[in-house]
Amino acid sequence: MTVTIYDVAREAGVSMATVSRVVNNNPNVKPQTRKKVFEAIERLGYRPNAVARGLASKKTTTVGVVIPDISNAIFAEVARGIEDIANMYHYNIILCNADKKKDKEIRVINTLLEKQVDGLLFMGGAVTDEHLQAFKTANVPIVLCATTDENGTMPSVDIDHEGAAFDAVQSLIGKGHTRIAMIAGTLQDPANGYARFQGYKRALEEAGLPYDESLVRIGNYRYESGADAMKYFLEQDTPPTAVFSATDEMAIGAIHCIQDAGLKVPDQISVISVDNSRMASMVRPQLTAVAQPMYDIGAVSMRLLTKLMKKEAVENPKVVLPHEIVNRQSVGSK
């Protein structure tokens, strides 16, 4: 049998209004009365109805989070940062996996908005016109997390993806490498794909090295696509001496392909990536990578959203967090 607020009030010997004030953390309740109500709640096993509370307060204290790939450790770290800050500010999280599919992303966004969330955090690939249209119908704040929109009009928290790629390739050039390949993400993805590709090209250009289309392969962020791209590079008459991968997982696929071909990393081919997930230190040799502060991206995104939901002043709605190269054993001198 469902325990109601009326049952708690009767058990504690107080009014239903007093129980409501206690449940909603209203300070205008005597400590002795508050204690009596909490004891009654514990004895009866009462659980407040979040939907009813939301109707009364017009707030559900719930935030929707759209995540592109729940199986990817990188996004799991972002989600951890989001949840820690959400707990600190007493928000609940509804986490939805979108499988990196635009149609599913739009559907999930609309579903979360229908559930009357107080705010939305969107992690995804390209922010298309369809996404923007869905966002415009929302009457709650939305923050882009680990991604940005093309025109930079929405609140967001991310790194400088082009700068991260530029630094990675520049570090290879500094080691004497001149024939550098790239395993890119889809170029329709503005951050992991296109921006990192642009950083790769800019590093070559500033070093006076020619851009060679045959040294770029598009992957799908997965291990297998990294291995397939590396196999293609090794079949060339003059294979690259270094490879820049847009993600750790594709980089590890490349490393294993190199090793399966009887070659050594980094003695014959160096490999560097962007992400610095836990996998980077698990592979052998350990992977040199540009580190994204994924936990911080999640935490800062959630804090920005709390400010917007509470209508607090926001000095900068577009936050760019710093990146750094973590040197391990997968990069050597030419």
N, C-alpha and C positions, 0 to 999 in steps of 0.2 A: 504493500500500500504506500502511495506517495505521501511523504511528509510535507506539509504546507507551512507557510509563514504563520498561519493561524494556530497550528499545533505548537510551534515554537513559542509563540506569545503566551499561550495558555500554560505551557510547561514552565516558562520563566516567570509567569505572573506579571507580565507587562503588556502594553498595547502593541498592536501590529506595527504602528508607526515607529515605535521604539526599536523593534526588531529590524525594521527597514533601515533605520539610521545606523544601527550597529553594522549590518551587512554592507552598507555603502560607505563605511568608514567616516561617518559624520562625527565631528569632534564634540558636538553638543549632547553627549551622553555621559552620565556619571560613571567613573571607573567600576564601581560596585555593580551597577546595573549592566554595564558592558560584560563584566565577568559572568554574571548570572545568565545572560543571553547566550554567550559562547558555550557555557556548560550545557545549556538546554540543546543547543545545536549539535553538540558532540554526542549527547545521550541519544538524541532522536535520529542522528545521521542525516540531518537536513542539508540539502544542496540547493543554493539559490538558483532560481531560473534566470539564466543569462538573457534569454530572449525577452522575458517580461521586464527585467531591469533595463534592458536596452530601449524598450518602448517608452519607459517612464523617463529615462534620462536622455534619450536620443543619442546615447553612446553605448557601444557594445564592448569597449576596451579590447577590441580584436583587430589585428592587422593581418592583411592577406599578403603572402609572399609567393611570387611566381618564380620558380627555379627551372632552368633549362634542362638539367640532366641530374637527377638525384643520385645517380650512380657515380658521378664524377666527384672525386675527393676535394677538388678545388671549390666546388659550389657547396659542399658539406661544410667546409671551413667558413665560408661566408655566412651560411645559415647559423653556424654556432655563434658568430659575432652578433648577428641579428637577435638571436634568442636571448643572449646574455643581457643585452641592453633592454630588450622588451621586458624581461623579468624585473629588471631594476626599476622600470617605470610602470610596472603592473599591467602590462599588455599581454594578451594571449596571441599566439601565432597560428594561422591556418596556412600550411605549406602545401603548395600544389606543383606537381611536376608537369612540365609542358613538352618534354621530349624534343626540344629544339625545333618544334613545328609551329609555323605561324598560326595556322588555323586553330590549333589547340591552345596556343597562347591567348588568342582573342577570346576563345570560349571560356578559358579559365578566368581571365580578367573580368568578363561579364558575370560569371558565376559568383566570384568573390564580391563584386559590387552589389549583386542581388542579395547577398548574405549580410549586407549592411555593415561591412567592415569600416572602421574609423579611418583607415589609411591603407595604402598599397605600396609594396616594394616590388619593383619589376627587375628581374635578372633575365636577360635574353640576348638574342642576336641583334639583327637590324630592327630599329624602331621605324616601322613603315607608316604610311598614311592611315592604314587600317587600325594600327595600334593607337595612333594619335586620335583618331575618331572615337575609339573606345574610351580613351582617357578623358576626352572632352565631355563625355556624357556623365563622368563621375562628379559627385559633389563633395569628394573627400580628397585630401592631399595625396600625391603620388610622387615617389622618388625612384629614379633609375639607379640601380645598384650594379656596379661592375659593367656598366654600359652607358652610352649617351645617345641622345637623338642627334640627327645630322645637323640641325640648325642650332643646337645648344640652347633650346628654349626651356627645357624642363629641369627641375632640380635633380642633381646627379652626384654620385660619388664613384670615382674611378682612378686609374693611373693614366699617365701619358703613354699610350700603347705604341705610338710611332717612336717616341723617345726611347722606350724600352728596347724596341727592335734595333734602333739605330745604335744604342750603346752595346748591344750584344754583337752586332756585326762589326762594329768599330774595334771591339776587343779582339776579334779574330784577325782583322787587318793588322792590328798592332802586334800580333804574333807572327806576322809575315805571310799570312794566307792571302792569295789573290784570286783563287778560283773557289768561290764560296757559293754553295747551293742553298736554296730555301725550300722547306716543306711548309707551305702556307695553309692557313684556314681558308674557308670560302670567302671570296672577295666581296660577297654581299653582306658579310658580317663587318660592320664598320670598325670594330675594335680588334678582336682577335684575328680577323682576316685582313681587311683592307689597310687599316692603320699600320699593322705590323709589316705588311708588304711594302708600304710606302717608306717605312723606316729602314728596311733592308735596301731599297733602291737608293735612298738618300745617302746612306753610309757608303755605298759603292761609288756614287757620283762624287761625293766630297773627297774620296780617296783617289779619284781619277781612274777608277776601274770600270770597264764596260759592263753594261747590263746584258745578260745572255738569257733569253727566254727558255733555253733548254735546261737551264739550271734552276728552274722553278717548277714545282709540282704542287697541285692543290690537293690537300687531304681533307678528311672529315673529322679531325681531332682525335681519332681513334688509333690505337696501337698498330692495327693492320695497315692502315693507310700510310703510316710512317714507314713501315717495312716495305710496302710496295713502291713508295717514292724512292727510297734508298736503293732498291733493286734497279730501278730505272737509271739512277745516277751511275751505279757501278757498271752498267752495260755500255756506258758511253766510251768513246775512244780515249778521252782524257777525263777521267772521273774527278770530281771536286776533291780538294784536300781538307775542306771544312764544310759543315752543314749547320745552318741555322733553322731550328724548328719553331713553329709558332706556339707549340704546346709541349709539355713534358712527355705526355703519353706517346705522341708521334715521334718524339726524339728517342724514346726508349725502343720503339719499333725499329728505328734507323740503326741504333747501336747494335741490336741483336742481328739485324740483317748484315751489317758489316762483319760482325764476328762469325756468322754462319758462312760468309764468303772466305773465311780464313785470314781476314785482315784484323789489325789491332786499332783500338781507340785508346789514346789519341795518336799513337805512333804514326799511323798512316792516314787516318781521317779523324779530325776533331769534330765534336758535336756540342752545340749550345742551344738552349731553349729559353722560353719565357714561361713562367708560372712558379717554379720552385715548390711543387707539391711534395708530399712525403715520399713519393715514388723516386724523386730525384736522388735521394740518398740511399735508396734500396738497390738500385741497379749498380752493376760493376762494369767499368769504372763508374764511380759516382758522377752524376750529371751536373756540370756547370750550368747555372740558370740565372736569369734575371728574376728576382723575387718580387712577386706581387704581394702586398700585405693583405691577404684575403680576409683574415679575421677582422682587421681594422676597417676594411671596406664595408663589411657587414655591420660592424658596430657603429661606425660613423653614419652610415645610411639610416640606421634605425634611430639614432639620436637626432639626425636632421628631420626625420619624419615626425618624431615626437614634438619637436619645436613647431613644425607646421601644423600638426593636429591641435596643439594648444594655442596656436596663433601667437607664438612668441616671435620676437625679432630675429631674423636670420641675416647675418652679415653677408654671407656668400653662399648662394644656393647651388653653386657648381664647385664641388670640392675635388681637387686633383691631389692624390696622395703620392708620396715619393716611392721610387723603386730603387733597387740596388742589385749589382751582380754578386752572386754567391759563387766563388771560385772553388771547384772541386777538381776531379781528375780527368774529365773528358775532353779538355782542351790543351793542346800542346803547340809548341812553336813549329813553324814550317822549316 
